[in-house]
């Protein structure tokens, strides 16, 4: 029986779609881009968080911001995790990709994004081609990625167009990161920020 599920004023709810790819996509010409993807070896926590905020604040990315330095370093310095920055010709960081190879035979695209100013310019296709080239290493049989209803409206269609198949949907609720100060109150204005009614 269908019905609406109440969400507390201080929380955010989203539908998460899990997607996967079980075959390496055929080689095709790399879309042109003036950007490049560089490996971030042992990124300093504050530098990582700064780029994470620039890319993810419009979509309420917060999970890495909630970690202290030691917990963040345990993830991003793990030998099974690869972090990349996307930079322009001047070296300005405009995007990020985080790949998690810690699951047997699988690569999870944990984070993938560009700053909002680059949306709609074709850079996403270039970045995904570069990302998949780094995902499909020896021993990988499956590449996974999640998107949710808080992401850019075209994110799900984009992933499907790149060859990912939707395999599951889940509901996620979490405390609004704007309420705790992890993100500024004006982040993600398209997502209503509800404070508790008294």
N, C-alpha and C positions, 0 to 999 in steps of 0.2 A: 504494500500500500504506500503510495507516494505521500510525501509530506515535507514541510519545511522544518529544518532543525535550527533552533535558536542558537545564536553565537553571542557570547558575552560581549558587552560594549568594548572592553579593553582587549579583545582578541581579534584576530584576522582569520578567515577561513578561505581555503582554496581547494580546487580539485587538481590533483597531480596526475598527469598522464606519463606512464613509463613507456619508453620506446626502446627497441633494440634492432640491431643489424647483425645478421649471422653469416653474411658473406661479404668479403671485401668488394667494394663497388668497382666496376670496370674503370680502367684508366681513361681519363678525358682531359682535354686541355684545361690548364689551371686558369681560372678567371683572373684578369689583370687587376693589380692593386698596387698603389704606391707604398703600402704598409708592409711590414715584415714581422715575423714571429720569432722571438728570441727566447732561449731557455733561461729561466731564472734559477740559478743554482743557489740553494740555501738562502732564499730571499729573507731579508730582515722583516720581522713581524710588522713594524709600523709601515714600512714601505708596501708590504703586501696589503695591509688594511686600507691604505690610502687608495690604491688602485681598485680594490674590491668595492669600496664605497663609490668611487667615480663611475664604475661600470654598473654596479648593482643597486644603488640607492633608489633609482626610479622604479625598481621592481621589488623593493623591500627585501633584497638579499641582506641577511643579518647573521647567519649562523657563525661565520668566521669572526664576526665582530664581538660575539658573546664569549669567545674563548680568551683566556689569559695567554700571555706570551708562550709559556711552556707548553700548553695544550696545542696552540696553533703550530708551534715549531715541530711538535711530535707528528703532526699531519704533513705539513708542507715540506719538511726536511726528510720525510720517510723515503727510503730508496725506491719504494713502490709507487711514489707520487711524483708526477712531473708538472711543474708550473711554468707557464710561458706568458710573457708580456707581448702585446702587439704594439709596435711603435711606428711612428711616421718617419720621414726622412731626417727630421731634426732630432730623432730619438725620444720624442714625447710619447709617453705611454697612454694608449687610447683603447686598450682592450686587454682581456686576459682569457686564458684557457688553463684549466687544471684537470689533469688526467690521473685516474686512480687505477693502477694495475695490481692492486693487492688481492683481488679476487682471482682464484685459479681460472686461467683460460679466458679471462674477461678484462675489458678496459671500460671503466665508467668515465664518461665526460662529466665530471663533478661540477665544473663551472665553465661557461662559454659565453662571452659577450663583448660588445663594443660600447663605447660611450654613446649616448643617445644621438649626439650630433652626426654620427655616421650612419644612422638608420636609413634604409631605402636607397643606398648608393651602390649596392652590389658587393660590398666588402664582406658581408656575411657568407656568401657562397665561396669567396676566396678563403676566408678563415676556416670554413668547414672542410674544404679540400685539404688545406694544410694540416688541420687537426686530424682528419682521418688517416692521412699519410703517417702520422705519428702514433695513431692508435693501433693500426694493423701491423704489429711487429710479430716476430716468430712466436708461436704458441698461443696467439690470441684467436679465439673462435667466435667471440661475441663482443659487440660494442654496445653500451647502454647509455641512455641519457634520459633525464626527466625534464618535463616542463610543467607549468601550472597556469591556472587562470589569472595569476598576478603578473605573469610575464607579458612581453610584447604580444599584442593580439595576433600577429602573424607567426609566432614562434612555433606552434604545433604544425601548421602547414609547411613551414620552412623545413623542419626536421623530416617530415614525411616526404617532401620533395627531394631531400638528399638521400633517401633510401631507407630511412628508419620505419619500422612498423610498430604501431601502438600495441602493447601487450597487456596493460593493466591500468586501472584507475583507482585512486585512493583519495580520501578526504583528509586534509591536514588543517588543524587549527593551532595557533600559537599566539602568545602575547604580542601585541603590536610593538615592534621595535622602536617606534617613535615615542611611545609612552615611557619607555625605560631610558631614552636618550641615546640608544645605540645608533639611531638615525635621527636627523632633525625632523621637527614636527611638520615641515613643509615638503618632506620627501614624498614621492609617489602621490601627488595630489589627485590622481585619478582613482585612488583607493580611499574611500572615506575613512577618516580618522575619528573614531567614536570614543569619547571619554565617558567614564561611568556617570550615569544619571543618578542623582541623589534626591 
